[in-house]
Amino acid sequence: MLLKGFSAASQAYAVSALRDKGVEVHLGTAVKEITENSVHLSDGSKIESDTVIWAAGLRANLLRGIPPEAALPNGRLRV
């Protein structure tokens, strides 16, 4: 599922817009292993790449220079 918490129409639009831009969208599978030049998925497929950027997660890391007391329990920053 892409954009969990959004309407089904918004989810379908996001997937369609990404695919129209040439983005490979893999739903219903998880990353099993990352190597220097590939990503292996739990469904057995493999994505080859010269560059792998991991941009997923449940909680952000605190940026260097930000005092810990500025972070909320969920990792967001007080503004």
C-alpha positions in Angstrom: 0.0 0.0 0.0 1.3 3.4 -0.9 0.2 6.4 1.2 -1.4 4.5 4.0 -4.1 6.7 5.6 -5.0 8.4 2.3 -8.1 7.6 0.3 -8.1 4.7 -2.1 -8.4 7.2 -4.9 -5.4 9.1 -3.7 -3.4 5.9 -3.4 -4.2 4.8 -6.9 -3.4 8.3 -8.3 0.0 8.3 -6.6 0.9 4.9 -8.0 -0.2 5.9 -11.4 1.6 9.2 -11.3 4.9 7.5 -10.2 4.6 4.8 -12.9 3.9 7.5 -15.6 7.2 9.1 -14.6 9.0 5.8 -15.0 9.2 4.8 -11.4 9.1 1.1 -10.6 6.5 0.7 -7.8 6.7 -2.6 -5.8 3.7 -3.1 -3.5 3.1 -6.0 -1.1 6.8 -6.9 -0.7 9.6 -5.9 1.7 13.3 -5.3 1.3 15.1 -8.5 2.4 18.7 -7.4 1.7 20.6 -4.4 0.3 24.0 -4.9 -1.3 26.4 -2.4 -2.9 24.6 -2.5 -6.2 21.2 -4.2 -5.7 18.1 -4.5 -3.5 16.7 -8.0 -2.9 13.0 -8.2 -2.2 11.0 -10.7 -0.1 9.2 -11.9 -3.2 12.5 -13.1 -4.7 12.9 -10.2 -7.1 16.0 -8.1 -7.4 16.5 -4.5 -8.4 20.0 -3.7 -9.9 21.3 -0.2 -9.4 24.5 1.7 -9.4 23.2 3.8 -6.5 20.9 2.6 -3.6 19.3 5.3 -1.4 17.4 4.0 1.5 14.6 6.5 2.4 12.2 4.5 4.5 11.6 4.1 8.2 9.2 4.7 11.0 11.2 7.3 12.8 13.6 10.0 11.7 17.1 10.2 13.2 17.9 13.4 15.1 20.0 15.8 13.0 23.4 16.7 14.2 23.3 20.0 16.1 19.6 19.7 17.1 19.3 19.5 20.9 17.6 16.3 22.0 15.0 18.3 24.1 13.8 19.8 20.8 12.6 16.3 19.6 9.1 15.0 20.4 8.7 11.3 21.3 7.8 10.4 17.7 11.0 11.9 16.4 9.5 15.1 15.0 10.8 18.5 16.1 9.0 21.1 18.1 8.3 24.2 16.0 
